[in-house]
Amino acid sequence: MPNAGVSAAGSPATFGDLLVGRRRAARLTQEELAARSGLSVRAISDMERGRALGPQRRTVAALTEALELDPAAARELESAAKAGRHRTTALPDAALGGAANLRGTSARRSASTPRNPSAQQPDAPANGLPTNRTRTNETPAPEKPGHQQAATQQPLEGRFRCDLPPEVGDLTERDAELDRLRRLAAATAAETHRGATVVVLFGAPGVGKTTLAVRAGHELAEEFPDARFFVNMRGMDAERLTPGQALGRLLLALGVEQARIPDDTDDRAGLYRSLLQERRVLLVLDNVGDEAQIRPLLPSGPGCMVLLTSRRVLSGLESVHRLLLDVLSPSGAVELLESIIGSERVAAEPAATARVAQLSGCLPLALRIAGNRLAGRPRWSVGYLVSALSDQRRRLTALTAGDLQVRAAFEVSYQQCHASVRQVFRRLSLLSGPEFDVDQASVVAETDPDVVEAVLEELVDASLLGTAPIGDRYVLHDLLRLFAGERLAEEEAPGTVERLSGLVTGWFLHSGILAGGFFVPAGFDGHPAPPPPQPVAAIHSLDQARHWLDAEQANWLAALRQATEAGRHAEVLALCRALHWYSDVRAESGLWQEVFARGVAAARALRSRADEAVQLNYLGWALNRAAGRQGQAYAVHQEALRASRDVGDEREEAWSLQYCGRTRLGSGEPTAAVEYFESAMELFRRVDYRLGEHITASFLGLALRRLDRLPEAVRLLHEVTEYFRETSDGTRDNALAVSLMRLGETLEFARLFSEAHEAFREAEALSVRLDVPLQAAEAAFGCGRTAEELGEPAAAHRHLVTAAAGFAAVNDDPGRNRVLRRIVMLIETAGPAAGRTARQETLALLDGVDGQTAAELAALISGHRRRAAAHRPVDEETAS
């Protein structure tokens, strides 16, 4: 849509302007757009008429999807919404129990602040400081009355000093930020540069904003030879430095006599700008509270650079550069500790040093305090400090050294927030996972999600909360979480905390039960989940269920642990039942060993022998997937077999027999496995349970293949595959993909390569659609092997490259190396031209391979060593 981002008057379009234009371009009425987006007609009308200037991100996302906007148009709409949110100065009093103004800090202006400082005309430069920047053919700006006289300057020794503080010598892992500041400084010094350069350095308390700004101030001295000033704006103090006070200090530093400094803030700003008009000056304004505090201090002419440090984003400032400072990497954190305590102590206790870095959250202030404590106590071991920091109740107290305190740094930012914002912040400590979304925050806030989203954005602006790299999710730093937990215990009644904790646990438990239900295949009539006793996540499809369970794993696992501790055994058991079929898709053995062990414990606490049998089988399955634990898994399944027989549950008895067979197959005993599988199938037929019968038949096919009974195995796996094709509701798609993989491998063993190739291709397509990356990589590998056998080297190479990339994506180095070696064998048999191209493409896949293996494979790929090709595939089935 042409000129979508510009209003009729030529100014940037408002959100309402853009929405009207996009809706009309889509030929939709307000009513139709409301129906598509799930919003009300009234809401859309308010946005289009400008009554709602800055809708929240969830609303913008709904409109973007409903209007089917391309990425550029979506970004334009979100930018307009964000600009509108910045213009919004208050929320209704009722928003959060009487929150009068959630964004008041960034919207207030002091009485002496000019309403539009950027519109002031610069005054004529005063003579005094030497000028390193001259311009010709320019008409001097008219002087304001009295300024020429007021600008008379004192000798240097009589001035008020605003010198940069000493720099810290051990600044760590800030090279990228310093490089960007150097580039901006060089651009500022260019003759063609217009206006001053303003950079906002923002981030959480203790992340090192001032340290970086001071280092930059010293390093950029040559770019700003006229002066480099530093002013602490005390933006977090109860009594901030006012713009007028800061201007007074700067004018004294510029040499203006105290008696000649104007009383009015506007006049001070005009004189200040006139003095800087033709000079190259670097100004560091540290600890800025909000935009209004520093607007009058921003120079108007070129040649000057301003570094603002703030815990707030200062999103109201326009035409500025922003640098977010994050915590250090684990290696950077250890490097900072080493610079403080010495390399000898780090070398003596490397693991303990890394643990101190981890417990300090890689936060520079916390690391400096920890390092200073160790440096001041040379007889302490690093491990001793680890023990002190490991107690969460004492960690913030332990992170104190002299006048440096992590808790005090957090407290200042916390107290700057409105009471309603502080309440939400401290309650976020009840969310155990590393990330959370608006819906989860609304559970602990007990408030409407739209209101909570505004509060979360306020906390982001205050750098008390971070944003996750993907999606509308938020991150609470570990140390800030501890601080929030302290404030929660101190400021909220114990009964309230217990109730909220129970709500959070229940929300994740029952959301997980709902999500797990989407993976239950048709025909499986286990225990259906009862309706949830409280509101849960909005999950309406298999894809949404998979995404939720993947994204929220840390949260639902924490809820499972908390529920176990709280004795909520029935809910624990319900979640463990619901997650069984999902575990087939995300088969992480360690995770499921813990989950199903808790399921066994819950069943025993409830004295349910039948449920105990089920959970024992699930636990044995998880153990069988771990290398070398087949014997332990077999013992668990034998226990499940006894329990199922105790209660007369023939179906679970059949499952127990099948699982026993899988452990025998994994232990290299295919004959014993066949006996178990045939017994299980007989029981499944007796109870008329076709799903269990065909899943067992799939494993029987594997056992027959191991015994070289290939015709029987192929026939049986064909029958299994067709059975799983019968349902079209998607619940058996993963079972179909698995059976296709087993069929393809068996056909490959039987040297029926064309049929095997088709089975692998179908399995790969299904696995990609189901987002089962490891299985997709295995299927692509099968496609590559069979294409090579069919005399199609180019196709084989494409499939093998896909497989190698797939294994790399899930960090399966043995799988990737198997594929790379197969590619080497393929290259050796290719023609010279094809071989050169394939070698170049394959060498690019070595990124991330360990050094010795990479060198060996590179030599093979380059043709310096040769290996004989093995045409019969290696049977690496783990019988899982």
N, C-alpha and C positions, 0 to 999 in steps of 0.2 A: 504494500500500500504506500504510494508516494507520500513523502513528507509526513509520515505518521508521527514522528517525534517532534514536530514543530507546530505550534498553534498558529491561528490565522494572523496573529500580530507578529509572528516571527520568533517569539520566545519559546523555550522548551515546553512541550505539551505537558499538561498535568495528567495524572492517572485517569481522571474522568474523561479528558479529551481522547486519550488513547483508547480507552475502553469503548467509547461511543464509536470511534472510527473502526476499530476491529470488529465490533459486533455488526455494524452495518456492512462491512466488507464481507462478512460471513452470511449476510442476508438473514439475520436472526432478529426476532423481536426480543424485548426484555423477558417476556414470559418464556420463550423458547430457550434463551440462554439460562434462565433460572432452572428450568427443568433439566437441562444438560449438566449443569454445574453442581446442582444440589443446593444452591443458594436461594434465598428468597428474592422475589421481585422487588420488594422494598429495599433490600440491601443493594441490589444492582442499580436501582434508581438513585439511591443516596450516593453511590460511588460516581455515577455519571454526572450528577448535578454538583459534585464537589463537596457534598456534606461529609463524606468519608474520604479524607485526603490520602491516607496511607494504610490500606488494608494489610492484614498480616499475610505471612508467606503461604500459609495453608490456603487462604482464600485466593491468592494470586495463582497458586498451582492449580486449583480447581478451574479457574477461568481459563488458564492457558490450555489445559486439556480440553475443555469444552469448546474453545475457539479453534483448536487444532493449530496452534501457532508454531512457526518454525523457531529454531533456537534463538536467532537474532531478535525476532519480535518478542519472544518470551523474556529475554534479558532486558529489552527495552521496557516492557511492562513492569518487571520486577524493580528496575531502577527507578521508575516513576513512583512506584509504591514506596520504596525506601526513602526517596526524597520527601514524599508526603508524610511519612512517619517522623522524619526529622523535624518537620514543621509543626507536628502535633505537640502541644506543650503539657497536656494533662489528660488523665483518665477520669471517668466519673467517680464521685466519692464512694459509690457503692461497689466499685470494682473488686476491691479486696478487703472487705470489712472496714470501709471508710478510708481507703487510700486516696488522699486528696490529689496527689500529683506524683505518679511514679517516675516521670522523667523531668521533674522540676529542676534538678541540678544542672542539666544541660540547657534548660530553657531560660533560667533566671538571668537578668542583667542587673549589674549594680547601677545605682542611680547616676553615678558619674561616668558610665560608659557611653561613648557616642552611639547613637542609634545605627549609624551606618558608617563606621570608620573608614571603610574602603573607598567611600565617596569623597573623602577630604582631599583637597588639592595640596600637594607638597609645597612647602615653603622654600624660599631661596636658601641655598646652602650657606652656612656661616663659615667664616674663616677661622681656622684654629688648627684642627688636626690636619696633617698632610694628606693630600689626595693622590691616590694611585690610579684613579680612573678619570680620564678627561674626555669630554665630548665637545665637538665643534659645531658651529651653525645651530646652536640651540638658544632659544630665548629664555632667560631666567624667569622662573615663576615669580609672581608679585609677592612682595614681603607682606606679612601681617604686621599691623601696627605694633611697635614695641619689640618685635622679635630681633631686629638688628642689634638693639641695645642689650636685650636679654641674652643674646648669644655670646657675649663677651666671656672668654674662657680663662680659667685659672691656669697657672703653671702646673705641669704634670704632677709635681710632688704634693700639691694641695688638693688633688682630686679625691673624690670618693671612689674606691676601687671596686670593680665587679670582676675580678680576675677568675680565670678557670681554676678549680681545685686541682691538686696533684692527681695525676692519672694512676690507675692501678696497673701494676706491671704484669699481672697474670690473667689478663682478659683471655677467655678461652672460647673457641668455636664461634667467633663472630666475624670471621673473615668475609663472608658473603655480604653481611650488612655493611661492613666498613668499605668494601669495594663499591657498593651502590652509593654510599655517601660520598666517596671520592669522585665518582662519575657525576653526581649531581653538583658537587662543588665546582668541578671543572666546567660544567655547562653554565653555571651561574657566573663564572668569571668571563665567559665569552662576550664579545662586544654585541653580538646579536641577541643576547638574552634579555627578555622583557620581564620586569618585575622581580621581586624577591623570591627566593626559593624557600618554601616552608616544608619541613619534614616532621611528622608526628611519629615518635617512637613510643609504642604502647605495648602493654602486656601485663601479666599478673604481678602482684606484689612480690618483690624479691627476685625478679627475673633478670635484673641487671641493666635497666634502661639508663640510669644516670651514669653508670660505669662506661657504657658504650658511648654516650653523648660526650662525656669528658675526654675519652680517648680520641674520638673524632675531632673534638675541638683542638687538641694538641697537634694531631697529625695534619690538619688542614691549615696550619698556620701560614704556609706560603701562599695559599689561595686567598687568604683574608689578612693582608698585611696591616691594614689600618687599625683594627682592634678585634679582640675576641672577648666577649662578655659572658658572664654566668650570673643568673639570678634565680634563687630558689623562691618559687611562687607560693610555697607552703599551701598548696591546694587541698591537702588532706587535713590541715590543721583547723581547729575551731575558729581561729582568727587568721584568715588568709591575707596574703599581701594583696592590696587592692591595685588596680591598674595605675591609679595615680601615684601610689607609693613606689611601684616598680619604675614608672617613668621618671620619678624624682631621682631615684638611685642611678638610673642610666644617664640622665642629664648631668648629674654630678660627675659620673665616670667619663663623660664626654667633655668635661672641663667647664661646664656652665656654673657660674657662682650661685650659691644657695639663694642669695637675695634676688637674683634675677630669674629664678625658676617660677613660671606662672602658677597661680593657685588652681586654676581650672584644669581639669583633666584633658578636655579637648585642646586647650591651648598647649599643654605640655606635649600632647601627642603630635600636634602640628610642628612645634619646635623640634621635637625628637626626629621626626621624619625629614625635616629640612636639613638637619645635621648629617643624616645618613644618606642623603640623596645621591651624592657623588663619591661615596666611599665604599670600600669593600670590607664589610664587617660580618663576623660570625657571632650570632647571639644564641646562647643556650638558655632556654627558659625551662627550668626543672620543676617537676612535681606540680604540673598544671592541674587545676581543679575542674575547669570547664572553659568553654569557648569564650564567654564574655570576659573572663579574667585576662585574656591575652590579646584580644582583637586590637585594642589600641596600641599594642606594642609591636605589631607586625609592620615592618618597613614597607614603603610604597615603591621605592625606586629599585632599579637593578643593582646588582653587585653585592647584595646582602643575602645571607643564608641564616635561617632560623631553625634550630633543633628544639622541638618541644618534647618533653618526656611527660607521660601521663599514664595513670592506670585506666583512664577512660579513652575511648576511641576518638573522641572529639569529632564525631561525625558531622557536626554542624559547620565545620570549617570547609570552605570550598577551595578548589585549585591547590590542594596540598598533596604531598606524597606521604604514604603511610607505611611504616615498617612494624610488623608484629614480631615481637621477640618471644620465642618459645623457650621451654626448658632445654637443657643440654641433652645430647645423646648420652647413653651409658658410658661410652668410651671418653667422650668429652668431660663428663662428670668426674671420672677417675683421673683424667689429666689435670683438672683443676685441683683435686685433692692432692695429687702428687706435687704440684707446684707449691703447696702450702706445707705439707708434712715431710717432703723429701722422698726421693726415689727409693732410698734404702728401706724405709718402712713399708712402702707399697710393694716392693719386691719380696719382702719377708712375709707379707700377708696379702697376696693379691686377691684371694677370694673374699676376705673380710673387707678389703677396701671397696671392691665392687658392690658388696652388700651395703656398706655405708652409703654409697652413691645411690643405690636403689631406694633405701629407706629415707633418704633425703629428697626423694622425688626428682632427682637431677635438677633441683632448683638452685641457682647460683647462690642466693643468700643462705639457704640451708647448708649447702656444701661448704661455703666459706666459714660458717659457724662451726660445723663439724670439724673442719680442718684446723681452725683456730684452737678448738678445745684439745685436739690431739697434739698440736704444736706446743701448746702451753703445758702439756703433761707428757713429757717425753718418756716417762716410765709406763704409761698406759699402753696396752696392746690395742691394735685396731679392733680386735675381736671384743674387747671390753666395751668399746663404744657401740658395737653392733648389738650387744646384749641390752644396753640401755635404750637404744632406739627401737628395738624389736617389740617392746611393750607399747602398744598403741596409746594406752592411757598416759604414758609418760613422754611420748616422743616429742611433742611440741615443747615441753618443759626442758627436755634434754637439748633441744636445738636453741640454746641460749649461750652467748659468750659475750661478757661485758655488756655493752649497751646494744648489742645486736640480738634481736629476738624475732623469730619467725612469727610467733603468735601476735606480737605487737604490730608487725607489718600487716597481717591479715585484719586485725581488729580495727585499724584505722579505716580501711576500705569498707568493712562491714558497717561501721557506725555511720558512714556517709550515706548509706542507703535508707530509704523510707522503711518504716516499721513493717509494713506489709511485704516489702521485698525481702527484708531480713528473715521474716518468717518462712517464706518459700525457700530461701537459701539454706537455712539450717535444716529444714525438713528433707532437702535433697540428699542429706547424708544417709537417709534410710534406703536409698536406691543403691544396691550393692555393686552393680555392673559398672564397667568402665565408661559406658555411654548410656544415654537415655533419651527419650523423645518427649514431646509435649504431653501426650496422653498419660505417660507414666508419671510425669511431674504433677499432672493434675490430680492423680490419685492421692499423693501425699499432701498437696496443697488444698485438697477438697474444694476446688474452685473450677469454674468453667475453663476449658482448654484455651479459648481465645484470650482470656484475661491472663492465664498463666504464661502463654507465649510472650505477651508483652513484658511480663516480669522477667522471664528468662533472657529476653533481648536486653533488658536493662542490666541484668547481671553480666551479660557478655560485654556490654559497653563499659561496665565498671571493672572488667578483667577479673571478676571473681568466678567466671564460667568461661569455658572455651567451646568452640564448635568442632564437631567431628568432620573429617575430610569428605564424607559422603552423606548426603541426605540431610534432613532437618533434625539432626541429633546434636546433643550437647555432651560436653566432657567436664567433669569435676576433678581437678587435680587431687592426688592422694592426700597431700598435706592439707589442702583446703577442705577436703572431706572430713579429715580428723577435726579440724577447727569447727566446721559446721556441726559435727556431732557433739563437740563440747558445748557449743552454744545451745543446741537442742536440749541436752541434759540439764543445762543451767536455767533455761528460760521457759521450758514447757513442762507441764505437769507429767509425772511418771505415767499416770493412766492414759494421757493423751498419746505419749510416745509409744506405749504398748499397743494401743488401739491402731495407730497409724502403721506401725510395723506389721501388725496382723493383716491390715488391708493390703499393704504392698505384697506380702507373701501370698495372700489369697489371689490377688490379681494375676501374678505371674503363674501360680499353680494352675488356675482355671483357664487362663489364656493358653497355657501349654497343653492342657487336656483338650481344649477345643481344637487347637492346631493339629495335635497328633491324630485326632479322629479322621482328618482328611486323608490320612495315609492307609487307613484300614481297608483292605481289599474287599470287594464285593464277595459275599458268601462267608465272611468271617463273622460269626455271631458271638464274639466274646462279650465281656461286660460293657454294654453301652454306657457312655458317660451321662450322668444326670445333668439337668439344666444347671448352669453355674449359679451359685448363691449371691453373686455380686456382679456388677458390670465388668466386662473383660475387653480385650483388644478386639478391634473390628477385623475379623478374618472370615472371608467368604468363599475362598477357593483354595485348591491344592497349591497353586503357585504362591498365594499370599501366606498360606500355612508354612510352606518350606522357607520362604523369606523370613518370616517372623521367628521361626525356631532357630534358623541360622544366626540371625542378627542378635537375638536375645539369649543366646546360649548361656553367657555368664550370668544373666539375671535369673533365668528360670532354674539354673543349677544352684545359685545362691538361695533361691526360694525353697528349693527341695531340701537343702541342708537345714535351713532355718525351720522348716516345717517338721523335719525329723526331730530337731532339738526340742521343738515346742510340743511334740507328741501328737501332731496332726496326722495320725497314721493312715486314716482312710483316704485323705487327700493325696498323701505321698503315694499310696498304692494306686490310686486312680491315675496319677500322672505317669507312673512307671508303666502301667498297662497301656496308656495312650501312646507312649513314645516308642513302643516296640517296633512297629512297622516303619516309623521314621528312622530308627536306628539302622535299618537295612540300607538306607540311602546315604547316611552319614556314619559310616562304620569306623568310628574311632574307638579302638578297644579300651583304652584307659578310661575314657569318659563313661562308657556303658558299663564297665565293671563297677564303677562307683554308683551309677544310677540304679542298676538292678540289685546290687548288694543292699541298697537302702530299701528297695522293693521287697526283698526277702525279709529284712528286719521288720518292715511294716506289717507284712502278712503274719509273721510270727507274733508280733505285738497284738494283732487282732485275733490271734488264735484261729486263723483260717488256713487249714492244711491244704485246701484246694488252691488258694491263691499262692501259697508257699511253693507248690509244685510248679506253677506257671512261672513265677519269678526265678526259681532255681534254674529252669530251662533257659530263661533269658540271660541269667548270669553265666551259665555254662557256655552259651553262644559267644558272649563277649570274651571269655577266657580262651576259647578255642581260636579266636582271631589273633591272639598274641603268640608270638613265636615261642615254642618250647613249653607251652602250658596245656597241651592237649591232654596229658594225664590228669591234671587238676580239673580240667573241664569235664572229662569222662566221669570222675568221681562225683562231681556236682550233678551231672545228669542221672547218674545211678540213684542219687538221693531223691531227685525229682521223680524218678520212676517209682520208687517206693511210696512217695507221698501220693502220687496219682492213683496207685493201686489201693492205698489205704482208704481213699474216699470213693473208689469205684468210678473214677473219671477216665473212661476208655479213650476219649479223644486226647486228653493230656498225656495219657500213657503212650499213645501212638507218637505224639510229638517227642516224648522223652526217648523212645526207641530211635526215632529219626536222628535226634541230636547225638545220641550215642554213636550211631553210624558215622556221622560227620567227624567225630573225634577220631574214630578208627581210620577213616580215610585220610585224615590229616597226619596220622601217625604212620602212614605207609602200610596199612593193613586192609587192602581193598576187599579181600575175601570176607573178613569179619564184618566189614562195612556193608557188604551185600546182604548178609544175613539180617542185620539190624534193619536195613531199608525195606527188605521184603516183609519182615514182621510188622513194621510200621504201616506199610501199604495195606496189608491184610486187615489191620485194625481200623484204618481209615475207611476202607470199603464197608466193614461191618457197621460203622456208625454213619455211613453214607455221607462222608465229608470229602468231596471231590477236590477242594482246594488243597487240603493237607496231602491227599494222595498224589496230586500232580507235582507239588513242591518236592515231595519225597522222591518221586520218579525222576525228577531232574538230577538229584544227587545220585540216584541209582545209575543213571546214564554215565556219570563221571566214573563211578566205581567200575562199571563194565568196560569203559575205555581203558582204565588202568590195567584191566585184566586182558586187554587186546581182544575183547569180544565186541569188535567194532560194528558189525551189522546190527546186533541187538541194541547197542548204544545209540546208533543213528536212528533206528526206528522209534525207540522210546523217546528220544529228545524231539523228534518231529511231532509225536503225539502231544508232548508237553507244550511245545510252542503253539500248536494249533489251539490247545485248550485255553491258553492265556490270551489268544486273539479273540476269544468269544465275547469278552466284556469290552465295552467301548466307553466306560465311564472314567477311564484314566487310572483307576485304583490299582490295576494290575500291570501297568505299563513297565514298571521297574522289573517285575517278575518276568515279563516278556523279554525285556532287554537282557536279563541274566540268562534266560533259557536260550536266547539266540546266540549269546556268547559261547555257551557250552556246546550248542549244536555246531557253531562255526569251527570251534577247536576240534571237535570230534570228526567233522567232515575233513578238516585239514589233515588230521592223522590218517584218515582213510584215503588221502590224496585225491579227494573230490574237490579240487581247488575252486572251480567256478561256483559251485553251490556254497562252499565255505565263504567265498568272497561276498556273496549276496547276504548271507547271514550276518557277517561282520558289519557290512554297510548299514543294514537296518538297525543293528544294535547300537552302532555309533550315533545314528540320527536320533534314536530314542534317548540315548544317554545324554546327548547335548541338550535336547529339549527338556529333559528332567533335571538338568544341572547336576549330573553325577560325573565330575570331570575325570576321576581316575578310571572309571569304567569306560568313558569315551576314549581315553588315551589307549587303553588296552584294545578296544575295538579297532581304532585307527591302526594300531600295530598289526593286528590280524589282517586288515585290509592291505597293508603294505607287503606282508609276507606272501599272501595269496596272489596279489598282483604280480609280484616278482616271479612266482612259480608259473603264472599264466603268460609269461613273456612280455610283460608290460612294464619295463624299467622306469619310464618317466612317471607313470601313475603310481608305481610302487614308491618312488622317491617322494612324491607329494604326500602320500599317506604317512610315510615314515617321519617326514619332517613335522607333520601335524601331531603325530604321536609323541615325538621328542619334546615338542613345545608343551603338549598337554601334561606330560610327566613333570616337566620343569615347573609348570604352574602350580602343581600340588606338592612341590618339593620332594618328589620321588626320584632321588638321584640314581638308585639302582635301575629303575625302570628306564630313565632317560639314557643311561649308559648302555643298556641292552639294545635300545633302538639305534643309538649312534654306531655301535659295532655292526649292527645289521646294515646300516647305510654304507659303512666302509666296505663291506663285502659286496654290496650292490655297485658301488663306484668302480671297484676293481674289475667288474665284468662289463662295464659300460664302454662305449666307444670313446675315443679321445676327446672329441668336442663335448659330448654329453657329460663325460667325466669331469672336464674342467669346470663346467657350469655347476654340476652337482657338488664338486669339492668346495667351491666358493660359498654356496648356500649352506653347506653343512658346517663349514668352519665357523659361520656366524652363530651356530647353535651351541658352541662350546662355552659361551659366556656363563659363568656361574659354576662350571664344572671344576672340581678341586684340581690343584696344580698338576699333580703327578698323572692323574687320569687324563686331564686335558692335553698334556704333552704327548702322552701315548696315542691318544685318539688323533691329535693333529698330525703326528707322524704317519699314522695309518691313512688318514684322509689325504695327505699330501703324496701318498704313494711310495713312501720310503720303506715301508714294511708291508708284508702281505700276509693275509690269513686265509686258510681254506674255508669255504662256505659250508655250513651244515644245513642240509636241505630239510631234514626232519625237525620240526619245531620242538623246543624244550617244553615239557609238560610242567608248568609252574603253578598249576592250580592248587590252592591251599585248602580246598574243600570247605570253604566258609559258608 
